Amino acid sequence: MSSSLPSYTRPAVATLVARLREPRRHLQVVLGPRQTGKTTLVLQALERAALRSRYGSADEVGGRDREWIATEWDAARALVSGPGDEEAVLVLDEVQKVAGWSETVKRLWDEDTRAGLRLRVVLLGSSPLLVGRGLTESLAGRFETIRVPHWSLAEMAEAFGFGLDEFVYFGGYPGAAALVGDESRWRRYVLDSLVETVVARDILLTTRVDKPALLRRVFALACAYSGQVLSYTKMLGQLQDAGNTTTIAHYLELLGQAGLVTGLQKFSGSEVRRRGSSPKLLALNTGLVSAVAGRSLAETRSDSAAWGRLVESAVGAHLVNHDLDVTYWREGNHEVDYVVRREGRITAIEVKSGPRARVSDGFAALAARHRLDRRLLVGEGGIDLADFLQSPPERFLSG
């Protein structure tokens, strides 16, 4: 077990350290896509907390069974001598790959609670759907969640010296940052080592997918059309598959839960209309768009339309990765890039990527139909793009 990024510490490390030191025990659940540094974050937290620990990972082909959890748990219990002041931490990585994991964790956790053993437990998972299902079904009232999203511009700048253009093009994959000097090698790494690993291990091994090839094509299509609204019917035409819209929507949901791409729904006062709308496709890390497109940074930067879509995707991914309720809005020729609902307040956001980019009158059209609390222009003539991508979105959504 080794840390690949020992020189940079994500803010969530301090949160985990504080929770591990609290007198009251809670299961700590660390969730996030692959290659966002979850394991490194936990290792750094353990080092800071100065607690004895044991680490085990179910991230192998074929997964593990529940007996593996019990074996790891017993080994960690050996680090805790009794109900006194002794403490230790057990880390179980990729726990969602063990069938029935939540029932086993619940049984062992409750045994320790009754015995007064001060064993802290940290669960890591790259499939929020599968982990979340286990938590709600078996572990209600016993856990706290720490979400680890894709890296932001501020983090990539601090850790790797990324500038704005580099971040928009290469995205926030820390493990790929060392390869950006050779763009062909970087693209192969992203597609082969990151994307295929997520699809093969985090989706196909843990979820029923009847058409794996179609799932991969949906991913590529979402990257190609990131930042654009595309109906499910048009998607089927592009994919040239005899599937149905329900299958496409389901595959988009799986890809979103794995931290790859998603489909934003249209903003509406009616939840029924919102769910039935054509999605706005969005890559959750712009490095995915660049890797699939296969064009260099220089080529992409010189194409104002392609760069504009990439910038819009970067803003949308920044919002979604901060766990906000993000939608889009369109009626006729009027469109608003993103609509964010937070604490009962509604913020409309337009993205302008350059001096020639046209800003529509979508704000006025949306405000004529729905209440707006705030309107934000990000980019040329508005909030500086780099400032927006380096800051928590809440900074601009409040007030």
Contacts in CASP RR format, 6 or more apart in sequence:
PFRMAT RR
TARGET T0000
AUTHOR 0000-0000-0000
METHOD contacts of the structure
MODEL  1
MSSSLPSYTRPAVATLVARLREPRRHLQVVLGPRQTGKTTLVLQALERAA
LRSRYGSADEVGGRDREWIATEWDAARALVSGPGDEEAVLVLDEVQKVAG
WSETVKRLWDEDTRAGLRLRVVLLGSSPLLVGRGLTESLAGRFETIRVPH
WSLAEMAEAFGFGLDEFVYFGGYPGAAALVGDESRWRRYVLDSLVETVVA
RDILLTTRVDKPALLRRVFALACAYSGQVLSYTKMLGQLQDAGNTTTIAH
YLELLGQAGLVTGLQKFSGSEVRRRGSSPKLLALNTGLVSAVAGRSLAET
RSDSAAWGRLVESAVGAHLVNHDLDVTYWREGNHEVDYVVRREGRITAIE
VKSGPRARVSDGFAALAARHRLDRRLLVGEGGIDLADFLQSPPERFLSG
1 39 0 8 1.000
1 43 0 8 1.000
1 55 0 8 1.000
3 39 0 8 1.000
3 40 0 8 1.000
3 43 0 8 1.000
3 44 0 8 1.000
4 40 0 8 1.000
4 175 0 8 1.000
5 37 0 8 1.000
5 40 0 8 1.000
5 159 0 8 1.000
5 174 0 8 1.000
5 175 0 8 1.000
6 40 0 8 1.000
6 44 0 8 1.000
7 159 0 8 1.000
8 155 0 8 1.000
8 158 0 8 1.000
8 159 0 8 1.000
8 174 0 8 1.000
9 44 0 8 1.000
10 37 0 8 1.000
10 41 0 8 1.000
10 148 0 8 1.000
10 155 0 8 1.000
12 30 0 8 1.000
12 41 0 8 1.000
12 146 0 8 1.000
12 148 0 8 1.000
13 41 0 8 1.000
13 44 0 8 1.000
13 45 0 8 1.000
13 48 0 8 1.000
15 146 0 8 1.000
16 28 0 8 1.000
16 30 0 8 1.000
16 41 0 8 1.000
16 42 0 8 1.000
16 45 0 8 1.000
16 122 0 8 1.000
16 146 0 8 1.000
17 45 0 8 1.000
17 48 0 8 1.000
17 49 0 8 1.000
19 26 0 8 1.000
19 28 0 8 1.000
19 144 0 8 1.000
19 146 0 8 1.000
20 28 0 8 1.000
20 45 0 8 1.000
20 46 0 8 1.000
20 49 0 8 1.000
20 51 0 8 1.000
20 89 0 8 1.000
20 120 0 8 1.000
20 122 0 8 1.000
21 49 0 8 1.000
25 113 0 8 1.000
25 118 0 8 1.000
25 119 0 8 1.000
25 120 0 8 1.000
26 142 0 8 1.000
26 143 0 8 1.000
26 144 0 8 1.000
27 105 0 8 1.000
27 109 0 8 1.000
27 121 0 8 1.000
27 122 0 8 1.000
27 123 0 8 1.000
27 139 0 8 1.000
27 142 0 8 1.000
27 143 0 8 1.000
27 144 0 8 1.000
28 120 0 8 1.000
28 121 0 8 1.000
28 122 0 8 1.000
28 123 0 8 1.000
28 143 0 8 1.000
28 144 0 8 1.000
28 146 0 8 1.000
29 122 0 8 1.000
29 123 0 8 1.000
29 124 0 8 1.000
29 125 0 8 1.000
29 131 0 8 1.000
29 135 0 8 1.000
29 143 0 8 1.000
29 144 0 8 1.000
29 145 0 8 1.000
29 146 0 8 1.000
30 38 0 8 1.000
30 41 0 8 1.000
30 42 0 8 1.000
30 122 0 8 1.000
30 123 0 8 1.000
30 124 0 8 1.000
30 125 0 8 1.000
30 145 0 8 1.000
30 146 0 8 1.000
30 148 0 8 1.000
31 38 0 8 1.000
31 124 0 8 1.000
31 125 0 8 1.000
31 126 0 8 1.000
31 128 0 8 1.000
31 131 0 8 1.000
31 132 0 8 1.000
31 145 0 8 1.000
31 146 0 8 1.000
31 147 0 8 1.000
31 148 0 8 1.000
32 38 0 8 1.000
32 125 0 8 1.000
32 126 0 8 1.000
32 128 0 8 1.000
32 147 0 8 1.000
32 148 0 8 1.000
32 149 0 8 1.000
32 259 0 8 1.000
33 126 0 8 1.000
33 149 0 8 1.000
33 150 0 8 1.000
33 198 0 8 1.000
33 258 0 8 1.000
33 259 0 8 1.000
33 260 0 8 1.000
33 284 0 8 1.000
33 285 0 8 1.000
34 126 0 8 1.000
34 194 0 8 1.000
34 197 0 8 1.000
34 198 0 8 1.000
34 202 0 8 1.000
34 258 0 8 1.000
35 173 0 8 1.000
35 174 0 8 1.000
35 175 0 8 1.000
35 176 0 8 1.000
35 194 0 8 1.000
36 148 0 8 1.000
36 149 0 8 1.000
36 150 0 8 1.000
36 151 0 8 1.000
36 174 0 8 1.000
37 148 0 8 1.000
37 174 0 8 1.000
38 93 0 8 1.000
38 124 0 8 1.000
38 125 0 8 1.000
38 126 0 8 1.000
38 148 0 8 1.000
39 93 0 8 1.000
39 124 0 8 1.000
41 148 0 8 1.000
42 91 0 8 1.000
42 122 0 8 1.000
42 124 0 8 1.000
46 53 0 8 1.000
46 89 0 8 1.000
46 91 0 8 1.000
49 89 0 8 1.000
51 87 0 8 1.000
51 88 0 8 1.000
51 89 0 8 1.000
51 120 0 8 1.000
52 79 0 8 1.000
52 87 0 8 1.000
52 88 0 8 1.000
52 89 0 8 1.000
53 76 0 8 1.000
53 79 0 8 1.000
53 88 0 8 1.000
53 89 0 8 1.000
53 90 0 8 1.000
53 91 0 8 1.000
54 72 0 8 1.000
54 75 0 8 1.000
54 76 0 8 1.000
54 79 0 8 1.000
54 88 0 8 1.000
54 89 0 8 1.000
54 90 0 8 1.000
54 91 0 8 1.000
55 91 0 8 1.000
55 93 0 8 1.000
56 72 0 8 1.000
56 91 0 8 1.000
56 92 0 8 1.000
56 93 0 8 1.000
57 92 0 8 1.000
57 93 0 8 1.000
57 94 0 8 1.000
58 64 0 8 1.000
58 68 0 8 1.000
58 92 0 8 1.000
58 93 0 8 1.000
58 94 0 8 1.000
58 95 0 8 1.000
58 97 0 8 1.000
58 98 0 8 1.000
59 93 0 8 1.000
59 94 0 8 1.000
59 97 0 8 1.000
59 201 0 8 1.000
61 201 0 8 1.000
61 205 0 8 1.000
62 97 0 8 1.000
62 205 0 8 1.000
63 97 0 8 1.000
63 98 0 8 1.000
63 205 0 8 1.000
64 97 0 8 1.000
64 98 0 8 1.000
65 98 0 8 1.000
65 99 0 8 1.000
66 98 0 8 1.000
66 99 0 8 1.000
66 100 0 8 1.000
66 101 0 8 1.000
66 103 0 8 1.000
66 104 0 8 1.000
68 98 0 8 1.000
69 92 0 8 1.000
69 95 0 8 1.000
69 98 0 8 1.000
69 101 0 8 1.000
69 104 0 8 1.000
69 105 0 8 1.000
69 108 0 8 1.000
70 104 0 8 1.000
70 108 0 8 1.000
72 90 0 8 1.000
72 92 0 8 1.000
73 90 0 8 1.000
73 108 0 8 1.000
73 119 0 8 1.000
76 88 0 8 1.000
76 89 0 8 1.000
76 90 0 8 1.000
76 119 0 8 1.000
77 112 0 8 1.000
77 117 0 8 1.000
77 119 0 8 1.000
79 86 0 8 1.000
79 88 0 8 1.000
79 119 0 8 1.000
80 86 0 8 1.000
80 87 0 8 1.000
80 88 0 8 1.000
80 117 0 8 1.000
80 118 0 8 1.000
80 119 0 8 1.000
82 115 0 8 1.000
82 116 0 8 1.000
82 117 0 8 1.000
82 118 0 8 1.000
83 115 0 8 1.000
83 116 0 8 1.000
83 117 0 8 1.000
83 118 0 8 1.000
84 118 0 8 1.000
85 118 0 8 1.000
86 118 0 8 1.000
87 118 0 8 1.000
87 119 0 8 1.000
87 120 0 8 1.000
88 118 0 8 1.000
88 119 0 8 1.000
88 120 0 8 1.000
89 119 0 8 1.000
89 120 0 8 1.000
89 121 0 8 1.000
89 122 0 8 1.000
90 119 0 8 1.000
90 120 0 8 1.000
90 121 0 8 1.000
90 122 0 8 1.000
91 121 0 8 1.000
91 122 0 8 1.000
91 124 0 8 1.000
92 105 0 8 1.000
92 121 0 8 1.000
92 122 0 8 1.000
92 123 0 8 1.000
92 124 0 8 1.000
93 124 0 8 1.000
93 125 0 8 1.000
94 124 0 8 1.000
94 125 0 8 1.000
94 126 0 8 1.000
95 101 0 8 1.000
95 105 0 8 1.000
95 123 0 8 1.000
95 124 0 8 1.000
95 125 0 8 1.000
95 131 0 8 1.000
96 125 0 8 1.000
96 126 0 8 1.000
96 127 0 8 1.000
96 130 0 8 1.000
96 131 0 8 1.000
96 206 0 8 1.000
97 201 0 8 1.000
97 205 0 8 1.000
97 206 0 8 1.000
98 104 0 8 1.000
100 134 0 8 1.000
101 134 0 8 1.000
102 134 0 8 1.000
102 135 0 8 1.000
102 137 0 8 1.000
102 138 0 8 1.000
102 139 0 8 1.000
103 138 0 8 1.000
105 121 0 8 1.000
105 123 0 8 1.000
105 138 0 8 1.000
105 139 0 8 1.000
106 138 0 8 1.000
106 139 0 8 1.000
106 142 0 8 1.000
109 121 0 8 1.000
109 139 0 8 1.000
109 142 0 8 1.000
112 119 0 8 1.000
123 131 0 8 1.000
123 143 0 8 1.000
125 131 0 8 1.000
126 198 0 8 1.000
126 202 0 8 1.000
126 258 0 8 1.000
127 202 0 8 1.000
127 203 0 8 1.000
127 206 0 8 1.000
127 257 0 8 1.000
127 258 0 8 1.000
128 257 0 8 1.000
129 207 0 8 1.000
129 254 0 8 1.000
129 257 0 8 1.000
130 206 0 8 1.000
130 207 0 8 1.000
135 143 0 8 1.000
135 145 0 8 1.000
147 323 0 8 1.000
149 321 0 8 1.000
149 322 0 8 1.000
149 323 0 8 1.000
150 171 0 8 1.000
150 172 0 8 1.000
150 173 0 8 1.000
150 259 0 8 1.000
150 284 0 8 1.000
150 285 0 8 1.000
150 317 0 8 1.000
150 321 0 8 1.000
151 159 0 8 1.000
151 171 0 8 1.000
151 172 0 8 1.000
151 173 0 8 1.000
151 174 0 8 1.000
152 172 0 8 1.000
152 318 0 8 1.000
152 321 0 8 1.000
152 389 0 8 1.000
152 390 0 8 1.000
153 162 0 8 1.000
153 163 0 8 1.000
153 164 0 8 1.000
153 167 0 8 1.000
153 386 0 8 1.000
153 389 0 8 1.000
153 390 0 8 1.000
154 389 0 8 1.000
154 390 0 8 1.000
154 391 0 8 1.000
155 172 0 8 1.000
155 174 0 8 1.000
156 162 0 8 1.000
156 163 0 8 1.000
156 166 0 8 1.000
156 167 0 8 1.000
156 171 0 8 1.000
156 172 0 8 1.000
156 174 0 8 1.000
156 177 0 8 1.000
157 163 0 8 1.000
157 167 0 8 1.000
157 390 0 8 1.000
159 174 0 8 1.000
159 177 0 8 1.000
160 174 0 8 1.000
160 177 0 8 1.000
160 178 0 8 1.000
162 170 0 8 1.000
162 177 0 8 1.000
163 386 0 8 1.000
164 385 0 8 1.000
164 386 0 8 1.000
164 389 0 8 1.000
165 297 0 8 1.000
165 301 0 8 1.000
166 180 0 8 1.000
166 297 0 8 1.000
167 286 0 8 1.000
167 314 0 8 1.000
167 389 0 8 1.000
168 286 0 8 1.000
168 307 0 8 1.000
168 310 0 8 1.000
168 311 0 8 1.000
168 314 0 8 1.000
169 286 0 8 1.000
169 287 0 8 1.000
169 290 0 8 1.000
169 297 0 8 1.000
169 300 0 8 1.000
169 301 0 8 1.000
169 310 0 8 1.000
170 176 0 8 1.000
170 177 0 8 1.000
170 180 0 8 1.000
170 186 0 8 1.000
170 286 0 8 1.000
170 287 0 8 1.000
170 290 0 8 1.000
170 297 0 8 1.000
171 285 0 8 1.000
171 286 0 8 1.000
171 287 0 8 1.000
171 290 0 8 1.000
171 314 0 8 1.000
172 285 0 8 1.000
172 286 0 8 1.000
172 287 0 8 1.000
173 190 0 8 1.000
173 194 0 8 1.000
173 285 0 8 1.000
173 287 0 8 1.000
176 186 0 8 1.000
176 189 0 8 1.000
176 190 0 8 1.000
176 194 0 8 1.000
179 185 0 8 1.000
179 186 0 8 1.000
179 189 0 8 1.000
180 186 0 8 1.000
183 296 0 8 1.000
183 297 0 8 1.000
186 291 0 8 1.000
187 290 0 8 1.000
187 291 0 8 1.000
187 294 0 8 1.000
190 287 0 8 1.000
190 288 0 8 1.000
190 291 0 8 1.000
191 291 0 8 1.000
191 292 0 8 1.000
195 219 0 8 1.000
195 260 0 8 1.000
195 288 0 8 1.000
195 291 0 8 1.000
198 258 0 8 1.000
198 259 0 8 1.000
198 260 0 8 1.000
199 212 0 8 1.000
199 215 0 8 1.000
199 216 0 8 1.000
199 219 0 8 1.000
199 258 0 8 1.000
202 258 0 8 1.000
203 209 0 8 1.000
203 215 0 8 1.000
203 254 0 8 1.000
203 255 0 8 1.000
203 258 0 8 1.000
204 212 0 8 1.000
204 215 0 8 1.000
207 254 0 8 1.000
209 215 0 8 1.000
209 251 0 8 1.000
209 254 0 8 1.000
210 247 0 8 1.000
211 241 0 8 1.000
211 243 0 8 1.000
211 247 0 8 1.000
214 239 0 8 1.000
214 241 0 8 1.000
214 243 0 8 1.000
214 247 0 8 1.000
214 251 0 8 1.000
215 251 0 8 1.000
215 254 0 8 1.000
215 255 0 8 1.000
217 239 0 8 1.000
217 241 0 8 1.000
218 235 0 8 1.000
218 239 0 8 1.000
218 248 0 8 1.000
218 251 0 8 1.000
218 252 0 8 1.000
218 255 0 8 1.000
219 255 0 8 1.000
219 260 0 8 1.000
219 261 0 8 1.000
220 292 0 8 1.000
221 230 0 8 1.000
221 235 0 8 1.000
221 238 0 8 1.000
221 239 0 8 1.000
221 281 0 8 1.000
222 252 0 8 1.000
222 255 0 8 1.000
222 260 0 8 1.000
222 261 0 8 1.000
222 262 0 8 1.000
222 263 0 8 1.000
222 281 0 8 1.000
222 282 0 8 1.000
222 283 0 8 1.000
223 261 0 8 1.000
223 283 0 8 1.000
223 288 0 8 1.000
223 289 0 8 1.000
223 291 0 8 1.000
223 292 0 8 1.000
223 293 0 8 1.000
224 289 0 8 1.000
224 292 0 8 1.000
224 293 0 8 1.000
225 281 0 8 1.000
226 261 0 8 1.000
226 281 0 8 1.000
226 282 0 8 1.000
226 283 0 8 1.000
226 286 0 8 1.000
226 288 0 8 1.000
226 289 0 8 1.000
226 309 0 8 1.000
226 310 0 8 1.000
226 313 0 8 1.000
227 280 0 8 1.000
227 281 0 8 1.000
227 282 0 8 1.000
227 309 0 8 1.000
227 312 0 8 1.000
227 313 0 8 1.000
227 316 0 8 1.000
228 280 0 8 1.000
228 281 0 8 1.000
228 309 0 8 1.000
229 278 0 8 1.000
229 279 0 8 1.000
229 280 0 8 1.000
229 281 0 8 1.000
229 328 0 8 1.000
229 330 0 8 1.000
229 335 0 8 1.000
230 238 0 8 1.000
230 278 0 8 1.000
230 279 0 8 1.000
230 280 0 8 1.000
230 281 0 8 1.000
231 278 0 8 1.000
232 245 0 8 1.000
232 248 0 8 1.000
232 249 0 8 1.000
232 278 0 8 1.000
232 279 0 8 1.000
233 245 0 8 1.000
235 245 0 8 1.000
235 248 0 8 1.000
236 243 0 8 1.000
236 244 0 8 1.000
236 245 0 8 1.000
236 248 0 8 1.000
239 248 0 8 1.000
249 279 0 8 1.000
252 261 0 8 1.000
252 262 0 8 1.000
252 263 0 8 1.000
252 279 0 8 1.000
252 281 0 8 1.000
253 262 0 8 1.000
255 261 0 8 1.000
255 262 0 8 1.000
256 262 0 8 1.000
256 263 0 8 1.000
256 284 0 8 1.000
259 284 0 8 1.000
259 285 0 8 1.000
260 283 0 8 1.000
260 284 0 8 1.000
260 285 0 8 1.000
260 288 0 8 1.000
261 281 0 8 1.000
261 282 0 8 1.000
261 283 0 8 1.000
261 284 0 8 1.000
261 288 0 8 1.000
262 281 0 8 1.000
262 282 0 8 1.000
262 284 0 8 1.000
262 320 0 8 1.000
263 279 0 8 1.000
263 280 0 8 1.000
263 281 0 8 1.000
263 282 0 8 1.000
264 279 0 8 1.000
264 280 0 8 1.000
264 281 0 8 1.000
264 282 0 8 1.000
264 320 0 8 1.000
264 326 0 8 1.000
264 327 0 8 1.000
264 328 0 8 1.000
264 338 0 8 1.000
265 274 0 8 1.000
265 275 0 8 1.000
265 276 0 8 1.000
265 277 0 8 1.000
265 279 0 8 1.000
265 280 0 8 1.000
265 327 0 8 1.000
265 328 0 8 1.000
266 273 0 8 1.000
266 274 0 8 1.000
266 277 0 8 1.000
266 278 0 8 1.000
266 280 0 8 1.000
266 327 0 8 1.000
266 328 0 8 1.000
266 329 0 8 1.000
266 330 0 8 1.000
267 274 0 8 1.000
267 327 0 8 1.000
267 328 0 8 1.000
267 329 0 8 1.000
267 336 0 8 1.000
267 339 0 8 1.000
267 341 0 8 1.000
267 366 0 8 1.000
267 370 0 8 1.000
268 274 0 8 1.000
268 277 0 8 1.000
269 370 0 8 1.000
274 327 0 8 1.000
280 328 0 8 1.000
282 313 0 8 1.000
282 316 0 8 1.000
282 317 0 8 1.000
282 320 0 8 1.000
283 289 0 8 1.000
283 313 0 8 1.000
283 317 0 8 1.000
284 317 0 8 1.000
284 320 0 8 1.000
284 321 0 8 1.000
285 317 0 8 1.000
286 310 0 8 1.000
286 313 0 8 1.000
286 314 0 8 1.000
286 317 0 8 1.000
289 309 0 8 1.000
289 310 0 8 1.000
289 313 0 8 1.000
290 297 0 8 1.000
290 300 0 8 1.000
290 310 0 8 1.000
293 300 0 8 1.000
293 306 0 8 1.000
295 303 0 8 1.000
295 306 0 8 1.000
300 306 0 8 1.000
300 307 0 8 1.000
300 310 0 8 1.000
301 307 0 8 1.000
304 353 0 8 1.000
304 354 0 8 1.000
304 356 0 8 1.000
304 357 0 8 1.000
307 353 0 8 1.000
308 351 0 8 1.000
308 353 0 8 1.000
308 354 0 8 1.000
308 357 0 8 1.000
311 351 0 8 1.000
311 353 0 8 1.000
311 379 0 8 1.000
311 385 0 8 1.000
312 337 0 8 1.000
312 351 0 8 1.000
312 353 0 8 1.000
314 389 0 8 1.000
315 337 0 8 1.000
315 338 0 8 1.000
315 349 0 8 1.000
315 351 0 8 1.000
315 378 0 8 1.000
315 385 0 8 1.000
315 388 0 8 1.000
315 389 0 8 1.000
316 326 0 8 1.000
316 337 0 8 1.000
316 338 0 8 1.000
318 388 0 8 1.000
318 389 0 8 1.000
318 393 0 8 1.000
319 326 0 8 1.000
319 338 0 8 1.000
319 340 0 8 1.000
319 349 0 8 1.000
319 393 0 8 1.000
320 326 0 8 1.000
322 392 0 8 1.000
322 393 0 8 1.000
322 394 0 8 1.000
324 340 0 8 1.000
324 342 0 8 1.000
324 393 0 8 1.000
324 397 0 8 1.000
325 340 0 8 1.000
325 341 0 8 1.000
325 342 0 8 1.000
326 338 0 8 1.000
326 339 0 8 1.000
326 340 0 8 1.000
327 338 0 8 1.000
327 339 0 8 1.000
327 340 0 8 1.000
327 341 0 8 1.000
328 335 0 8 1.000
328 336 0 8 1.000
328 337 0 8 1.000
328 338 0 8 1.000
328 339 0 8 1.000
329 335 0 8 1.000
329 336 0 8 1.000
329 339 0 8 1.000
329 348 0 8 1.000
329 362 0 8 1.000
329 366 0 8 1.000
330 336 0 8 1.000
331 365 0 8 1.000
331 369 0 8 1.000
333 360 0 8 1.000
334 360 0 8 1.000
334 361 0 8 1.000
334 362 0 8 1.000
334 365 0 8 1.000
334 366 0 8 1.000
335 360 0 8 1.000
335 362 0 8 1.000
336 348 0 8 1.000
336 349 0 8 1.000
336 350 0 8 1.000
336 360 0 8 1.000
336 362 0 8 1.000
336 363 0 8 1.000
336 366 0 8 1.000
337 349 0 8 1.000
337 350 0 8 1.000
337 351 0 8 1.000
338 348 0 8 1.000
338 349 0 8 1.000
338 351 0 8 1.000
339 346 0 8 1.000
339 347 0 8 1.000
339 348 0 8 1.000
339 349 0 8 1.000
339 366 0 8 1.000
340 346 0 8 1.000
340 347 0 8 1.000
340 349 0 8 1.000
340 393 0 8 1.000
340 397 0 8 1.000
342 394 0 8 1.000
342 397 0 8 1.000
345 373 0 8 1.000
345 374 0 8 1.000
345 397 0 8 1.000
346 370 0 8 1.000
346 371 0 8 1.000
346 372 0 8 1.000
346 373 0 8 1.000
346 374 0 8 1.000
347 372 0 8 1.000
347 373 0 8 1.000
347 374 0 8 1.000
347 375 0 8 1.000
347 376 0 8 1.000
347 396 0 8 1.000
347 397 0 8 1.000
348 362 0 8 1.000
348 363 0 8 1.000
348 366 0 8 1.000
348 367 0 8 1.000
348 372 0 8 1.000
348 374 0 8 1.000
348 375 0 8 1.000
348 376 0 8 1.000
349 375 0 8 1.000
349 376 0 8 1.000
349 377 0 8 1.000
349 378 0 8 1.000
350 359 0 8 1.000
350 360 0 8 1.000
350 362 0 8 1.000
350 363 0 8 1.000
350 375 0 8 1.000
350 376 0 8 1.000
350 377 0 8 1.000
350 378 0 8 1.000
351 378 0 8 1.000
351 379 0 8 1.000
352 359 0 8 1.000
352 377 0 8 1.000
352 378 0 8 1.000
352 379 0 8 1.000
352 380 0 8 1.000
352 381 0 8 1.000
352 382 0 8 1.000
353 379 0 8 1.000
353 380 0 8 1.000
353 385 0 8 1.000
354 379 0 8 1.000
354 380 0 8 1.000
355 380 0 8 1.000
357 380 0 8 1.000
359 377 0 8 1.000
363 372 0 8 1.000
363 375 0 8 1.000
366 372 0 8 1.000
367 375 0 8 1.000
374 397 0 8 1.000
374 399 0 8 1.000
376 383 0 8 1.000
376 396 0 8 1.000
377 383 0 8 1.000
378 385 0 8 1.000
378 388 0 8 1.000
379 385 0 8 1.000
379 388 0 8 1.000
383 396 0 8 1.000
388 396 0 8 1.000
END
